[in-house]
Amino acid sequence: MKQFLLLATLAIAAKCQIFYDPEAVPKQSDQLKFLSYTAQYGKSYSDSAEYNERIRYYMAVDEFINSYDDLDV
C-alpha cells in the first residue's frame, strides 16, 4: 500500500513536470516503441492527427520516466 501511495504521489508531481511539445518529430525508434505499446494494449486511433498527438505525448512521458530512472528515484 505504501508503494502505491508513493507512486500516486510521484505521478501527481510528475504530471506537473512533463513537457509536452506538440511540434516534436518522433524518431523511428520512438515510433517503434509507440507501435509496440499500441499493439500490446490494443489501442487504435481514428485518424493521423490523433495518432500524432498521442505519439508526441507518449514521447514526453517516456522521456520523463527515463530521466527519473537515471536518477534512481
Contacts in CASP RR format, 6 or more apart in sequence:
PFRMAT RR
TARGET T0000
AUTHOR 0000-0000-0000
METHOD contacts of the structure
MODEL  1
MKQFLLLATLAIAAKCQIFYDPEAVPKQSDQLKFLSYTAQYGKSYSDSAE
YNERIRYYMAVDEFINSYDDLDV
10 68 0 8 1.000
10 73 0 8 1.000
14 64 0 8 1.000
14 68 0 8 1.000
17 64 0 8 1.000
18 60 0 8 1.000
18 61 0 8 1.000
18 64 0 8 1.000
19 60 0 8 1.000
19 64 0 8 1.000
20 56 0 8 1.000
20 57 0 8 1.000
20 60 0 8 1.000
21 56 0 8 1.000
21 60 0 8 1.000
22 53 0 8 1.000
22 56 0 8 1.000
24 56 0 8 1.000
24 59 0 8 1.000
24 60 0 8 1.000
26 34 0 8 1.000
26 55 0 8 1.000
26 56 0 8 1.000
26 59 0 8 1.000
30 55 0 8 1.000
30 58 0 8 1.000
30 59 0 8 1.000
30 62 0 8 1.000
31 55 0 8 1.000
33 58 0 8 1.000
33 62 0 8 1.000
34 54 0 8 1.000
34 55 0 8 1.000
34 58 0 8 1.000
34 59 0 8 1.000
37 43 0 8 1.000
37 58 0 8 1.000
38 44 0 8 1.000
38 45 0 8 1.000
43 54 0 8 1.000
45 51 0 8 1.000
45 54 0 8 1.000
END
